[in-house]
Amino acid sequence: MLGSCSSTQSEKLLDETPITIKIPSKISNDILSITLPKCAFFLNERERKALDKGELTTEKVVFNYDIYAYSGNIKNKFECQAINSSRFRVLNELQPIYPLSSGQVMSGYDYLEKINDLLGKKIIEKKGKVQKRFVNKSQDMLLINGMSNQTTPFELTYMKYDGSYNRPSSYSYSVLTVVRDKFYFQYEFIILVPENRHGHNSPDYNTDFAEKFRDVIQSNGNVLDHSELTQGFVDNNERVVKFINGHSVLTK
């Protein structure tokens, strides 16, 4: 089933025609072809003209989805948004992994680990299948691989506690996940609290684990001591990757 577009009155004119966009790998001869309704992609003028001629091959794909699509979306219901929609939307990019500056080719978890080493994101602590790394004075990151039911490695970046309990940035996390070993996808996970649900039904979205994760940070606790909360992000990321994989194929 293709990811659907929102069917509210203001968005009935969204183009739900299925289209396929191709992204060549930068570290192999593989090509990732992804098929979704046209309204699910954010296309520039050049890309629209290429599609009008029949086919689009590009270096990255930009999705046009509801802002909470990647946040505890239990039913994996993805709704693309009209440009003039009153609902919040977010643009997220799917793109290929590139060779390292040395020319070395790496993929999957090895790439994530190596690129973070090169960027100076040093390991603070390891516990189980998780590395806690320093990003900067305001942020830390978890590099996660091999947890229960996990098929895809990813990194989760979060704000450190600075004494401001209700700081808006503490309600969101940046996730970068590997896709099909040779590509990656970055998205924002946003905690759904009563004041920012914007019509999202509670049974369809569950971000309770992320709010508890936030509480650990806000109390200066160690997130590595709460693998059950990290598992919540693992399960969520598996749903996101499952959606992308379910609408794409990798070919030579």
ChimeraX commands (.cxc) that place a marker at each C-alpha (Angstrom):
marker #1 position 0.00,0.00,0.00 radius 0.5
marker #1 position 1.38,3.39,-0.95 radius 0.5
marker #1 position 1.77,6.11,1.63 radius 0.5
marker #1 position -1.43,8.13,1.48 radius 0.5
marker #1 position -2.04,11.83,1.18 radius 0.5
marker #1 position -4.25,13.75,3.57 radius 0.5
marker #1 position -7.87,13.92,2.46 radius 0.5
marker #1 position -9.06,17.01,4.33 radius 0.5
marker #1 position -11.16,19.51,2.38 radius 0.5
marker #1 position -8.25,21.93,1.89 radius 0.5
marker #1 position -5.98,19.21,0.51 radius 0.5
marker #1 position -8.25,17.34,-1.93 radius 0.5
marker #1 position -6.28,18.56,-4.91 radius 0.5
marker #1 position -3.09,16.77,-3.87 radius 0.5
marker #1 position -1.73,14.63,-6.69 radius 0.5
marker #1 position -1.79,10.98,-5.57 radius 0.5
marker #1 position -0.43,9.61,-8.85 radius 0.5
marker #1 position 2.30,7.04,-8.03 radius 0.5
marker #1 position 5.73,8.11,-9.28 radius 0.5
marker #1 position 9.15,6.50,-9.03 radius 0.5
marker #1 position 12.33,8.40,-8.27 radius 0.5
marker #1 position 15.80,6.86,-8.58 radius 0.5
marker #1 position 18.81,7.60,-6.36 radius 0.5
marker #1 position 22.16,6.13,-7.48 radius 0.5
marker #1 position 24.47,4.87,-4.73 radius 0.5
marker #1 position 27.80,6.69,-4.32 radius 0.5
marker #1 position 29.63,3.61,-3.04 radius 0.5
marker #1 position 28.37,0.92,-5.44 radius 0.5
marker #1 position 26.57,0.45,-8.74 radius 0.5
marker #1 position 23.23,0.03,-6.98 radius 0.5
marker #1 position 20.23,2.28,-7.59 radius 0.5
marker #1 position 17.51,2.87,-5.01 radius 0.5
marker #1 position 14.11,3.35,-6.69 radius 0.5
marker #1 position 11.34,4.63,-4.44 radius 0.5
marker #1 position 7.66,4.76,-5.45 radius 0.5
marker #1 position 5.11,6.91,-3.62 radius 0.5
marker #1 position 2.26,9.28,-4.49 radius 0.5
marker #1 position 3.57,12.42,-6.18 radius 0.5
marker #1 position 2.29,14.53,-3.28 radius 0.5
marker #1 position 4.65,12.67,-0.94 radius 0.5
marker #1 position 7.68,14.30,-2.59 radius 0.5
marker #1 position 8.85,17.90,-2.39 radius 0.5
marker #1 position 9.94,18.61,-5.96 radius 0.5
marker #1 position 11.74,21.60,-7.43 radius 0.5
marker #1 position 11.07,22.91,-10.92 radius 0.5
marker #1 position 13.88,20.91,-12.54 radius 0.5
marker #1 position 12.61,17.69,-10.96 radius 0.5
marker #1 position 9.04,18.37,-12.06 radius 0.5
marker #1 position 10.17,18.90,-15.65 radius 0.5
marker #1 position 12.18,15.67,-15.57 radius 0.5
marker #1 position 9.13,13.77,-14.33 radius 0.5
marker #1 position 7.02,15.29,-17.09 radius 0.5
marker #1 position 9.46,13.71,-19.53 radius 0.5
marker #1 position 9.00,10.33,-17.90 radius 0.5
marker #1 position 11.77,9.65,-15.38 radius 0.5
marker #1 position 13.66,11.33,-12.55 radius 0.5
marker #1 position 17.10,10.34,-11.28 radius 0.5
marker #1 position 18.41,12.57,-8.53 radius 0.5
marker #1 position 21.05,12.71,-5.77 radius 0.5
marker #1 position 18.49,12.84,-2.96 radius 0.5
marker #1 position 14.78,12.57,-2.32 radius 0.5
marker #1 position 12.91,15.07,-0.16 radius 0.5
marker #1 position 9.72,13.81,1.48 radius 0.5
marker #1 position 6.76,16.06,2.19 radius 0.5
marker #1 position 5.05,14.59,5.24 radius 0.5
marker #1 position 3.15,15.61,8.33 radius 0.5
marker #1 position 5.57,16.80,11.03 radius 0.5
marker #1 position 4.72,13.90,13.38 radius 0.5
marker #1 position 4.99,11.13,10.76 radius 0.5
marker #1 position 8.19,9.82,12.33 radius 0.5
marker #1 position 7.17,10.19,15.97 radius 0.5
marker #1 position 5.59,7.14,17.57 radius 0.5
marker #1 position 3.49,6.58,14.45 radius 0.5
marker #1 position 2.23,3.14,15.49 radius 0.5
marker #1 position 0.08,2.52,12.41 radius 0.5
marker #1 position 2.73,3.87,10.01 radius 0.5
marker #1 position 0.19,6.22,8.49 radius 0.5
marker #1 position 2.08,8.76,6.36 radius 0.5
marker #1 position 0.20,11.79,5.05 radius 0.5
marker #1 position 1.79,14.22,2.63 radius 0.5
marker #1 position 0.91,17.86,3.05 radius 0.5
marker #1 position -0.20,20.61,0.68 radius 0.5
marker #1 position 2.14,23.60,0.51 radius 0.5
marker #1 position -0.63,25.83,1.86 radius 0.5
marker #1 position -1.82,23.32,4.45 radius 0.5
marker #1 position -2.69,24.70,7.88 radius 0.5
marker #1 position -1.14,21.60,9.46 radius 0.5
marker #1 position 2.56,21.47,10.21 radius 0.5
marker #1 position 4.74,19.59,7.76 radius 0.5
marker #1 position 8.38,18.61,7.63 radius 0.5
marker #1 position 10.82,18.00,4.79 radius 0.5
marker #1 position 13.21,15.07,5.26 radius 0.5
marker #1 position 15.95,13.87,2.93 radius 0.5
marker #1 position 16.87,10.38,1.83 radius 0.5
marker #1 position 20.32,10.34,0.27 radius 0.5
marker #1 position 23.31,8.11,-0.45 radius 0.5
marker #1 position 26.26,7.44,1.81 radius 0.5
marker #1 position 29.40,8.96,0.29 radius 0.5
marker #1 position 32.98,7.66,0.38 radius 0.5
marker #1 position 35.04,9.14,3.21 radius 0.5
marker #1 position 37.36,12.04,2.44 radius 0.5
marker #1 position 40.23,9.56,2.23 radius 0.5
marker #1 position 38.36,7.73,-0.52 radius 0.5
marker #1 position 37.64,4.77,1.76 radius 0.5
marker #1 position 34.28,3.13,1.12 radius 0.5
marker #1 position 32.22,2.08,4.14 radius 0.5
marker #1 position 28.56,1.29,4.68 radius 0.5
marker #1 position 26.02,0.54,7.40 radius 0.5
marker #1 position 27.11,0.66,11.03 radius 0.5
marker #1 position 30.81,0.76,10.11 radius 0.5
marker #1 position 30.17,4.02,8.25 radius 0.5
marker #1 position 28.29,5.59,11.16 radius 0.5
marker #1 position 31.00,4.64,13.63 radius 0.5
marker #1 position 33.85,5.84,11.41 radius 0.5
marker #1 position 32.26,9.14,10.34 radius 0.5
marker #1 position 31.51,10.04,13.96 radius 0.5
marker #1 position 35.10,9.28,14.92 radius 0.5
marker #1 position 36.32,11.53,12.10 radius 0.5
marker #1 position 33.95,14.31,13.17 radius 0.5
marker #1 position 35.41,14.24,16.67 radius 0.5
marker #1 position 32.29,12.88,18.35 radius 0.5
marker #1 position 34.18,10.95,21.00 radius 0.5
marker #1 position 32.77,8.03,22.95 radius 0.5
marker #1 position 31.84,9.05,26.51 radius 0.5
marker #1 position 30.55,5.66,27.65 radius 0.5
marker #1 position 29.44,2.30,26.27 radius 0.5
marker #1 position 26.74,0.06,27.66 radius 0.5
marker #1 position 25.29,-3.00,25.96 radius 0.5
marker #1 position 24.59,-2.19,22.32 radius 0.5
marker #1 position 24.76,1.59,22.76 radius 0.5
marker #1 position 27.57,4.14,22.56 radius 0.5
marker #1 position 27.09,7.54,24.16 radius 0.5
marker #1 position 29.09,10.18,22.29 radius 0.5
marker #1 position 29.89,13.85,22.77 radius 0.5
marker #1 position 28.55,16.10,19.98 radius 0.5
marker #1 position 29.11,19.58,21.41 radius 0.5
marker #1 position 28.61,21.48,24.66 radius 0.5
marker #1 position 24.84,21.40,24.16 radius 0.5
marker #1 position 24.28,17.93,22.71 radius 0.5
marker #1 position 25.12,14.27,23.18 radius 0.5
marker #1 position 24.34,11.37,20.88 radius 0.5
marker #1 position 23.56,7.66,21.16 radius 0.5
marker #1 position 24.89,5.33,18.46 radius 0.5
marker #1 position 22.66,2.25,18.57 radius 0.5
marker #1 position 23.16,-1.12,16.92 radius 0.5
marker #1 position 22.20,-4.70,17.74 radius 0.5
marker #1 position 19.37,-4.20,20.23 radius 0.5
marker #1 position 16.32,-6.46,20.34 radius 0.5
marker #1 position 14.49,-6.65,17.00 radius 0.5
marker #1 position 16.87,-4.07,15.50 radius 0.5
marker #1 position 17.83,-4.54,11.85 radius 0.5
marker #1 position 19.11,-1.04,11.12 radius 0.5
marker #1 position 21.74,1.03,13.00 radius 0.5
marker #1 position 21.03,4.68,13.77 radius 0.5
marker #1 position 22.12,7.64,15.83 radius 0.5
marker #1 position 19.95,9.67,18.19 radius 0.5
marker #1 position 21.05,13.21,19.07 radius 0.5
marker #1 position 19.52,15.04,22.03 radius 0.5
marker #1 position 19.93,18.26,24.01 radius 0.5
marker #1 position 21.69,18.10,27.36 radius 0.5
marker #1 position 19.96,19.48,30.43 radius 0.5
marker #1 position 20.86,23.15,31.01 radius 0.5
marker #1 position 18.44,23.98,33.82 radius 0.5
marker #1 position 15.58,25.02,31.50 radius 0.5
marker #1 position 12.98,22.32,32.06 radius 0.5
marker #1 position 10.44,23.38,29.43 radius 0.5
marker #1 position 12.86,24.39,26.69 radius 0.5
marker #1 position 11.12,23.59,23.34 radius 0.5
marker #1 position 14.22,21.89,21.89 radius 0.5
marker #1 position 14.11,19.29,24.66 radius 0.5
marker #1 position 10.89,17.91,23.14 radius 0.5
marker #1 position 12.58,16.75,19.93 radius 0.5
marker #1 position 15.38,14.41,18.92 radius 0.5
marker #1 position 17.36,14.20,15.68 radius 0.5
marker #1 position 17.65,10.71,14.22 radius 0.5
marker #1 position 19.96,9.61,11.40 radius 0.5
marker #1 position 19.35,6.07,10.25 radius 0.5
marker #1 position 20.99,3.82,7.69 radius 0.5
marker #1 position 18.67,2.65,4.87 radius 0.5
marker #1 position 19.54,-0.47,2.85 radius 0.5
marker #1 position 23.14,-0.24,4.07 radius 0.5
marker #1 position 24.22,2.29,1.39 radius 0.5
marker #1 position 21.85,5.20,2.05 radius 0.5
marker #1 position 20.75,7.23,5.04 radius 0.5
marker #1 position 17.68,9.13,6.17 radius 0.5
marker #1 position 17.48,11.90,8.77 radius 0.5
marker #1 position 14.30,12.86,10.62 radius 0.5
marker #1 position 13.03,14.58,13.74 radius 0.5
marker #1 position 11.26,12.68,16.50 radius 0.5
marker #1 position 8.92,15.07,18.32 radius 0.5
marker #1 position 7.25,14.33,21.64 radius 0.5
marker #1 position 3.47,14.58,21.41 radius 0.5
marker #1 position 2.26,16.47,24.47 radius 0.5
marker #1 position -1.38,17.65,24.83 radius 0.5
marker #1 position -0.64,21.21,23.73 radius 0.5
marker #1 position 0.98,20.20,20.42 radius 0.5
marker #1 position -1.06,17.22,19.24 radius 0.5
marker #1 position -2.80,19.26,16.51 radius 0.5
marker #1 position -5.51,16.68,15.88 radius 0.5
marker #1 position -3.30,13.59,16.10 radius 0.5
marker #1 position -5.21,10.75,17.72 radius 0.5
marker #1 position -3.61,9.22,20.81 radius 0.5
marker #1 position -4.21,5.58,19.73 radius 0.5
marker #1 position -2.25,6.22,16.50 radius 0.5
marker #1 position 0.78,7.88,18.14 radius 0.5
marker #1 position 2.74,6.85,21.21 radius 0.5
marker #1 position 5.67,8.98,22.36 radius 0.5
marker #1 position 5.44,8.15,26.07 radius 0.5
marker #1 position 8.85,6.45,26.05 radius 0.5
marker #1 position 10.44,9.57,24.53 radius 0.5
marker #1 position 8.90,11.76,27.23 radius 0.5
marker #1 position 10.31,9.43,29.91 radius 0.5
marker #1 position 13.67,9.59,28.11 radius 0.5
marker #1 position 13.43,13.38,28.33 radius 0.5
marker #1 position 12.65,13.14,32.05 radius 0.5
marker #1 position 15.85,11.15,32.59 radius 0.5
marker #1 position 17.85,13.87,30.81 radius 0.5
marker #1 position 16.10,16.64,32.72 radius 0.5
marker #1 position 16.95,14.98,36.04 radius 0.5
marker #1 position 20.62,14.64,35.04 radius 0.5
marker #1 position 20.25,10.88,34.91 radius 0.5
marker #1 position 22.20,8.52,32.66 radius 0.5
marker #1 position 20.15,7.53,29.60 radius 0.5
marker #1 position 22.32,4.41,29.22 radius 0.5
marker #1 position 20.73,3.05,32.38 radius 0.5
marker #1 position 17.33,2.94,30.64 radius 0.5
marker #1 position 17.58,0.45,27.79 radius 0.5
marker #1 position 13.79,0.05,27.80 radius 0.5
marker #1 position 13.47,3.68,26.67 radius 0.5
marker #1 position 16.19,3.32,24.05 radius 0.5
marker #1 position 14.27,0.27,22.80 radius 0.5
marker #1 position 11.32,2.56,22.16 radius 0.5
marker #1 position 13.42,4.58,19.71 radius 0.5
marker #1 position 14.68,1.35,18.13 radius 0.5
marker #1 position 11.13,0.11,17.54 radius 0.5
marker #1 position 10.12,3.51,16.15 radius 0.5
marker #1 position 13.09,3.62,13.78 radius 0.5
marker #1 position 12.31,0.11,12.56 radius 0.5
marker #1 position 8.83,1.33,11.56 radius 0.5
marker #1 position 10.28,4.31,9.68 radius 0.5
marker #1 position 12.78,2.14,7.81 radius 0.5
marker #1 position 10.11,-0.49,7.13 radius 0.5
marker #1 position 7.99,2.18,5.46 radius 0.5
marker #1 position 10.87,3.33,3.22 radius 0.5
marker #1 position 11.94,-0.23,2.38 radius 0.5
marker #1 position 8.37,-1.21,1.65 radius 0.5
marker #1 position 8.14,1.44,-1.07 radius 0.5
marker #1 position 11.59,1.02,-2.58 radius 0.5
marker #1 position 13.76,-1.52,-4.39 radius 0.5
marker #1 position 17.54,-1.76,-4.76 radius 0.5
marker #1 position 18.78,-2.77,-8.21 radius 0.5
marker #1 position 22.01,-2.74,-10.22 radius 0.5
marker link #1:1,2 radius 0.2
marker link #1:2,3 radius 0.2
marker link #1:3,4 radius 0.2
marker link #1:4,5 radius 0.2
marker link #1:5,6 radius 0.2
marker link #1:6,7 radius 0.2
marker link #1:7,8 radius 0.2
marker link #1:8,9 radius 0.2
marker link #1:9,10 radius 0.2
marker link #1:10,11 radius 0.2
marker link #1:11,12 radius 0.2
marker link #1:12,13 radius 0.2
marker link #1:13,14 radius 0.2
marker link #1:14,15 radius 0.2
marker link #1:15,16 radius 0.2
marker link #1:16,17 radius 0.2
marker link #1:17,18 radius 0.2
marker link #1:18,19 radius 0.2
marker link #1:19,20 radius 0.2
marker link #1:20,21 radius 0.2
marker link #1:21,22 radius 0.2
marker link #1:22,23 radius 0.2
marker link #1:23,24 radius 0.2
marker link #1:24,25 radius 0.2
marker link #1:25,26 radius 0.2
marker link #1:26,27 radius 0.2
marker link #1:27,28 radius 0.2
marker link #1:28,29 radius 0.2
marker link #1:29,30 radius 0.2
marker link #1:30,31 radius 0.2
marker link #1:31,32 radius 0.2
marker link #1:32,33 radius 0.2
marker link #1:33,34 radius 0.2
marker link #1:34,35 radius 0.2
marker link #1:35,36 radius 0.2
marker link #1:36,37 radius 0.2
marker link #1:37,38 radius 0.2
marker link #1:38,39 radius 0.2
marker link #1:39,40 radius 0.2
marker link #1:40,41 radius 0.2
marker link #1:41,42 radius 0.2
marker link #1:42,43 radius 0.2
marker link #1:43,44 radius 0.2
marker link #1:44,45 radius 0.2
marker link #1:45,46 radius 0.2
marker link #1:46,47 radius 0.2
marker link #1:47,48 radius 0.2
marker link #1:48,49 radius 0.2
marker link #1:49,50 radius 0.2
marker link #1:50,51 radius 0.2
marker link #1:51,52 radius 0.2
marker link #1:52,53 radius 0.2
marker link #1:53,54 radius 0.2
marker link #1:54,55 radius 0.2
marker link #1:55,56 radius 0.2
marker link #1:56,57 radius 0.2
marker link #1:57,58 radius 0.2
marker link #1:58,59 radius 0.2
marker link #1:59,60 radius 0.2
marker link #1:60,61 radius 0.2
marker link #1:61,62 radius 0.2
marker link #1:62,63 radius 0.2
marker link #1:63,64 radius 0.2
marker link #1:64,65 radius 0.2
marker link #1:65,66 radius 0.2
marker link #1:66,67 radius 0.2
marker link #1:67,68 radius 0.2
marker link #1:68,69 radius 0.2
marker link #1:69,70 radius 0.2
marker link #1:70,71 radius 0.2
marker link #1:71,72 radius 0.2
marker link #1:72,73 radius 0.2
marker link #1:73,74 radius 0.2
marker link #1:74,75 radius 0.2
marker link #1:75,76 radius 0.2
marker link #1:76,77 radius 0.2
marker link #1:77,78 radius 0.2
marker link #1:78,79 radius 0.2
marker link #1:79,80 radius 0.2
marker link #1:80,81 radius 0.2
marker link #1:81,82 radius 0.2
marker link #1:82,83 radius 0.2
marker link #1:83,84 radius 0.2
marker link #1:84,85 radius 0.2
marker link #1:85,86 radius 0.2
marker link #1:86,87 radius 0.2
marker link #1:87,88 radius 0.2
marker link #1:88,89 radius 0.2
marker link #1:89,90 radius 0.2
marker link #1:90,91 radius 0.2
marker link #1:91,92 radius 0.2
marker link #1:92,93 radius 0.2
marker link #1:93,94 radius 0.2
marker link #1:94,95 radius 0.2
marker link #1:95,96 radius 0.2
marker link #1:96,97 radius 0.2
marker link #1:97,98 radius 0.2
marker link #1:98,99 radius 0.2
marker link #1:99,100 radius 0.2
marker link #1:100,101 radius 0.2
marker link #1:101,102 radius 0.2
marker link #1:102,103 radius 0.2
marker link #1:103,104 radius 0.2
marker link #1:104,105 radius 0.2
marker link #1:105,106 radius 0.2
marker link #1:106,107 radius 0.2
marker link #1:107,108 radius 0.2
marker link #1:108,109 radius 0.2
marker link #1:109,110 radius 0.2
marker link #1:110,111 radius 0.2
marker link #1:111,112 radius 0.2
marker link #1:112,113 radius 0.2
marker link #1:113,114 radius 0.2
marker link #1:114,115 radius 0.2
marker link #1:115,116 radius 0.2
marker link #1:116,117 radius 0.2
marker link #1:117,118 radius 0.2
marker link #1:118,119 radius 0.2
marker link #1:119,120 radius 0.2
marker link #1:120,121 radius 0.2
marker link #1:121,122 radius 0.2
marker link #1:122,123 radius 0.2
marker link #1:123,124 radius 0.2
marker link #1:124,125 radius 0.2
marker link #1:125,126 radius 0.2
marker link #1:126,127 radius 0.2
marker link #1:127,128 radius 0.2
marker link #1:128,129 radius 0.2
marker link #1:129,130 radius 0.2
marker link #1:130,131 radius 0.2
marker link #1:131,132 radius 0.2
marker link #1:132,133 radius 0.2
marker link #1:133,134 radius 0.2
marker link #1:134,135 radius 0.2
marker link #1:135,136 radius 0.2
marker link #1:136,137 radius 0.2
marker link #1:137,138 radius 0.2
marker link #1:138,139 radius 0.2
marker link #1:139,140 radius 0.2
marker link #1:140,141 radius 0.2
marker link #1:141,142 radius 0.2
marker link #1:142,143 radius 0.2
marker link #1:143,144 radius 0.2
marker link #1:144,145 radius 0.2
marker link #1:145,146 radius 0.2
marker link #1:146,147 radius 0.2
marker link #1:147,148 radius 0.2
marker link #1:148,149 radius 0.2
marker link #1:149,150 radius 0.2
marker link #1:150,151 radius 0.2
marker link #1:151,152 radius 0.2
marker link #1:152,153 radius 0.2
marker link #1:153,154 radius 0.2
marker link #1:154,155 radius 0.2
marker link #1:155,156 radius 0.2
marker link #1:156,157 radius 0.2
marker link #1:157,158 radius 0.2
marker link #1:158,159 radius 0.2
marker link #1:159,160 radius 0.2
marker link #1:160,161 radius 0.2
marker link #1:161,162 radius 0.2
marker link #1:162,163 radius 0.2
marker link #1:163,164 radius 0.2
marker link #1:164,165 radius 0.2
marker link #1:165,166 radius 0.2
marker link #1:166,167 radius 0.2
marker link #1:167,168 radius 0.2
marker link #1:168,169 radius 0.2
marker link #1:169,170 radius 0.2
marker link #1:170,171 radius 0.2
marker link #1:171,172 radius 0.2
marker link #1:172,173 radius 0.2
marker link #1:173,174 radius 0.2
marker link #1:174,175 radius 0.2
marker link #1:175,176 radius 0.2
marker link #1:176,177 radius 0.2
marker link #1:177,178 radius 0.2
marker link #1:178,179 radius 0.2
marker link #1:179,180 radius 0.2
marker link #1:180,181 radius 0.2
marker link #1:181,182 radius 0.2
marker link #1:182,183 radius 0.2
marker link #1:183,184 radius 0.2
marker link #1:184,185 radius 0.2
marker link #1:185,186 radius 0.2
marker link #1:186,187 radius 0.2
marker link #1:187,188 radius 0.2
marker link #1:188,189 radius 0.2
marker link #1:189,190 radius 0.2
marker link #1:190,191 radius 0.2
marker link #1:191,192 radius 0.2
marker link #1:192,193 radius 0.2
marker link #1:193,194 radius 0.2
marker link #1:194,195 radius 0.2
marker link #1:195,196 radius 0.2
marker link #1:196,197 radius 0.2
marker link #1:197,198 radius 0.2
marker link #1:198,199 radius 0.2
marker link #1:199,200 radius 0.2
marker link #1:200,201 radius 0.2
marker link #1:201,202 radius 0.2
marker link #1:202,203 radius 0.2
marker link #1:203,204 radius 0.2
marker link #1:204,205 radius 0.2
marker link #1:205,206 radius 0.2
marker link #1:206,207 radius 0.2
marker link #1:207,208 radius 0.2
marker link #1:208,209 radius 0.2
marker link #1:209,210 radius 0.2
marker link #1:210,211 radius 0.2
marker link #1:211,212 radius 0.2
marker link #1:212,213 radius 0.2
marker link #1:213,214 radius 0.2
marker link #1:214,215 radius 0.2
marker link #1:215,216 radius 0.2
marker link #1:216,217 radius 0.2
marker link #1:217,218 radius 0.2
marker link #1:218,219 radius 0.2
marker link #1:219,220 radius 0.2
marker link #1:220,221 radius 0.2
marker link #1:221,222 radius 0.2
marker link #1:222,223 radius 0.2
marker link #1:223,224 radius 0.2
marker link #1:224,225 radius 0.2
marker link #1:225,226 radius 0.2
marker link #1:226,227 radius 0.2
marker link #1:227,228 radius 0.2
marker link #1:228,229 radius 0.2
marker link #1:229,230 radius 0.2
marker link #1:230,231 radius 0.2
marker link #1:231,232 radius 0.2
marker link #1:232,233 radius 0.2
marker link #1:233,234 radius 0.2
marker link #1:234,235 radius 0.2
marker link #1:235,236 radius 0.2
marker link #1:236,237 radius 0.2
marker link #1:237,238 radius 0.2
marker link #1:238,239 radius 0.2
marker link #1:239,240 radius 0.2
marker link #1:240,241 radius 0.2
marker link #1:241,242 radius 0.2
marker link #1:242,243 radius 0.2
marker link #1:243,244 radius 0.2
marker link #1:244,245 radius 0.2
marker link #1:245,246 radius 0.2
marker link #1:246,247 radius 0.2
marker link #1:247,248 radius 0.2
marker link #1:248,249 radius 0.2
marker link #1:249,250 radius 0.2
marker link #1:250,251 radius 0.2
marker link #1:251,252 radius 0.2
view
